[in-house]
Amino acid sequence: MTKLDTNLDDSHIVRAVLEGDTEAFVVVYRRYNALVQSLCWDATQDVAMAQDLSQDVFLRAYSRLASLPDSERFAKWLVGVTRNVCREWRRSKSRDRHDFLGQAPDAAQPTNDMDALNDKLLQAIAGLPERDRVVIHAHYLDGENAADMAESLGLSRAGYYKQLKAALGRLARELGSKEAMLE
């Protein structure tokens, strides 16, 4: 194991992992963990479950890295692995009929105005199309470099910001319509 330059591009890091450098996968994990957890949170709306699923994503990615057709496209491949893990989780959850047993009917009620506002915002985000949710999560929850996020999502930097602006517009309209319904 050698000290790996963390500024290397993904293809060099993937090659290092495939050549047996386990430290190189730590670089991959640190680089993409926030994005993967955001995608998992989007699917689950549960921080603990998102963390569990992200661990599954990285285990699966590590074990299947040799099947990656093009190491230049690692970020897009990892996003695909993440979406598959989340899809499998949703399918298994839909089959589980014991999800709500023993839960108090008012367990999800907010405890104060800030919780109510947060719940309203999360519900509005959840109502957006997936591409909008993902770009909002990537931008606001990950705090990562916009250029890196754009590349990971398969967008140009301008396309990333265009998508973010459109998503925020839809979110504002969604929140505005919810406000109107409450009045």
Backbone torsions as a table, in degrees:
resi	resn	phi	psi	omega
1	MET	NA	125.1	178.1
2	THR	-110.3	161.0	176.4
3	LYS	-71.4	118.3	-175.7
4	LEU	-92.7	136.7	175.9
5	ASP	-70.7	115.9	-177.0
6	THR	-72.3	-8.3	178.8
7	ASN	-89.4	-1.1	178.5
8	LEU	-64.7	154.3	176.5
9	ASP	-75.7	168.0	-175.0
10	ASP	-57.3	-39.5	-175.5
11	SER	-63.0	-38.3	177.4
12	HIS	-67.4	-40.2	-179.5
13	ILE	-67.9	-42.1	178.2
14	VAL	-61.1	-43.6	177.9
15	ARG	-59.5	-41.1	179.3
16	ALA	-63.6	-40.2	177.9
17	VAL	-63.2	-46.8	-178.9
18	LEU	-64.4	-24.8	177.4
19	GLU	-86.7	4.2	173.7
20	GLY	102.0	4.8	179.2
21	ASP	-83.8	96.9	-177.4
22	THR	-67.4	-26.1	177.6
23	GLU	-64.6	-28.0	-179.7
24	ALA	-64.5	-33.6	179.9
25	PHE	-70.7	-26.0	174.8
26	VAL	-61.8	-38.6	178.0
27	VAL	-63.3	-44.6	178.3
28	VAL	-60.1	-46.0	-179.0
29	TYR	-60.2	-48.1	-178.9
30	ARG	-64.7	-35.0	-177.7
31	ARG	-70.9	-37.0	-170.9
32	TYR	-116.5	0.5	-176.9
33	ASN	-60.0	-43.4	-178.1
34	ALA	-63.1	-42.8	178.6
35	LEU	-63.9	-46.7	-178.9
36	VAL	-62.1	-44.1	179.1
37	GLN	-64.3	-35.5	177.4
38	SER	-64.5	-44.0	178.1
39	LEU	-63.8	-39.5	178.8
40	CYS	-68.2	-39.6	178.3
41	TRP	-64.7	-38.2	178.2
42	ASP	-58.9	-37.3	-178.9
43	ALA	-77.4	-32.4	-171.2
44	THR	-105.9	-28.9	-172.9
45	GLN	59.1	28.4	-177.6
46	ASP	-141.6	118.2	-175.0
47	VAL	-60.9	-47.7	-178.0
48	ALA	-62.8	-43.4	179.1
49	MET	-66.8	-38.1	177.7
50	ALA	-61.9	-40.1	177.8
51	GLN	-65.3	-42.7	178.0
52	ASP	-61.9	-46.2	-179.5
53	LEU	-65.3	-36.3	179.6
54	SER	-65.7	-34.7	174.9
55	GLN	-63.3	-41.3	176.7
56	ASP	-61.1	-40.9	179.6
57	VAL	-59.4	-48.7	-176.8
58	PHE	-69.5	-34.2	175.1
59	LEU	-64.6	-44.3	179.5
60	ARG	-65.6	-42.3	179.3
61	ALA	-62.1	-42.7	-179.6
62	TYR	-63.3	-44.6	-176.9
63	SER	-71.9	-23.1	-177.4
64	ARG	-109.7	9.7	-175.8
65	LEU	-58.0	-34.6	-179.8
66	ALA	-64.2	-21.6	-180.0
67	SER	-87.3	-1.8	178.4
68	LEU	-63.9	117.8	-175.1
69	PRO	-69.1	-33.1	-176.3
70	ASP	-142.4	109.4	-176.2
71	SER	-64.7	-17.3	175.9
72	GLU	-68.3	-23.1	-176.8
73	ARG	-105.7	28.7	-176.4
74	PHE	-57.2	-46.5	-176.2
75	ALA	-59.9	-44.8	179.3
76	LYS	-64.9	-40.0	178.3
77	TRP	-62.2	-43.7	180.0
78	LEU	-64.2	-38.8	175.3
79	VAL	-61.7	-40.8	177.3
80	GLY	-63.6	-42.2	176.6
81	VAL	-60.7	-42.8	179.6
82	THR	-61.3	-46.4	-179.9
83	ARG	-63.2	-37.4	177.7
84	ASN	-65.5	-42.9	178.7
85	VAL	-62.4	-42.3	179.4
86	CYS	-67.0	-38.9	177.7
87	ARG	-62.7	-43.0	177.8
88	GLU	-63.3	-39.2	178.1
89	TRP	-63.0	-44.6	179.6
90	ARG	-61.8	-41.2	178.8
91	ARG	-62.5	-46.2	-179.1
92	SER	-66.6	-35.5	179.0
93	LYS	-67.4	-36.7	-179.8
94	SER	-67.7	-23.5	178.2
95	ARG	-84.9	-17.3	-177.2
96	ASP	-81.7	113.6	-177.3
97	ARG	-93.5	4.4	-177.0
98	HIS	-105.2	10.0	-174.8
99	ASP	-55.7	-42.8	-170.5
100	PHE	-106.2	8.0	178.6
101	LEU	-65.8	134.0	176.5
102	GLY	79.0	5.0	-180.0
103	GLN	-91.6	132.1	178.6
104	ALA	-64.1	142.6	-176.3
105	PRO	-59.8	-31.7	-177.3
106	ASP	-104.6	21.9	-176.6
107	ALA	-62.6	-27.6	-176.7
108	ALA	-93.1	5.0	-178.9
109	GLN	-70.3	132.7	178.8
110	PRO	-65.2	149.9	-176.2
111	THR	-94.0	-17.4	177.4
112	ASN	-155.0	-179.2	-176.7
113	ASP	-62.6	-37.8	-179.6
114	MET	-66.3	-39.6	176.2
115	ASP	-63.7	-39.8	179.5
116	ALA	-64.5	-42.3	178.2
117	LEU	-64.7	-43.1	178.0
118	ASN	-61.7	-44.4	178.5
119	ASP	-61.7	-40.4	179.6
120	LYS	-64.1	-42.7	178.8
121	LEU	-63.6	-45.9	179.8
122	LEU	-63.2	-38.6	177.5
123	GLN	-65.5	-39.8	179.0
124	ALA	-65.6	-42.3	177.8
125	ILE	-63.2	-42.1	-179.5
126	ALA	-62.6	-26.4	179.8
127	GLY	-80.5	-7.5	-179.8
128	LEU	-80.2	158.8	173.8
129	PRO	-61.6	155.9	-175.1
130	GLU	-55.6	-44.0	-177.0
131	ARG	-61.5	-34.1	177.5
132	ASP	-71.3	-44.7	179.2
133	ARG	-59.5	-44.5	-176.2
134	VAL	-63.5	-44.2	-178.0
135	VAL	-68.9	-35.8	176.5
136	ILE	-65.8	-45.9	178.8
137	HIS	-61.9	-45.1	-178.4
138	ALA	-60.9	-41.7	-176.0
139	HIS	-75.7	-46.3	-172.4
140	TYR	-94.8	-30.8	-177.8
141	LEU	-91.8	-34.0	-177.0
142	ASP	-82.4	-36.5	-177.7
143	GLY	65.1	21.8	-178.4
144	GLU	-83.6	169.0	176.7
145	ASN	-60.8	129.8	-177.0
146	ALA	-60.3	-37.9	-179.7
147	ALA	-64.0	-41.6	178.5
148	ASP	-66.0	-42.7	179.3
149	MET	-63.9	-43.1	179.8
150	ALA	-58.9	-45.9	179.7
151	GLU	-62.8	-43.2	-179.3
152	SER	-62.8	-32.6	-178.9
153	LEU	-91.5	1.3	177.8
154	GLY	76.6	29.1	-179.6
155	LEU	-119.5	156.1	169.3
156	SER	-74.9	166.6	178.8
157	ARG	-61.2	-43.4	178.0
158	ALA	-64.0	-40.0	178.2
159	GLY	-63.9	-37.0	177.8
160	TYR	-61.1	-49.7	-179.4
161	TYR	-68.1	-34.2	176.1
162	LYS	-64.0	-44.5	178.3
163	GLN	-63.3	-41.7	179.0
164	LEU	-62.7	-44.5	179.7
165	LYS	-62.2	-44.0	179.2
166	ALA	-64.1	-41.5	-179.8
167	ALA	-64.3	-42.7	179.2
168	LEU	-65.9	-35.6	175.7
169	GLY	-63.3	-45.0	177.8
170	ARG	-63.6	-39.2	178.7
171	LEU	-63.7	-43.7	179.0
172	ALA	-62.1	-43.2	178.2
173	ARG	-63.7	-40.7	179.1
174	GLU	-63.0	-45.0	179.5
175	LEU	-66.4	-37.6	178.6
176	GLY	-64.7	-40.4	179.4
177	SER	-69.8	-33.5	176.6
178	LYS	-67.6	-39.7	177.8
179	GLU	-62.0	-43.9	-179.4
180	ALA	-61.9	-38.1	179.7
181	MET	-68.4	-29.3	-177.8
182	LEU	-78.6	-22.3	-177.0
183	GLU	-81.1	NA	NA
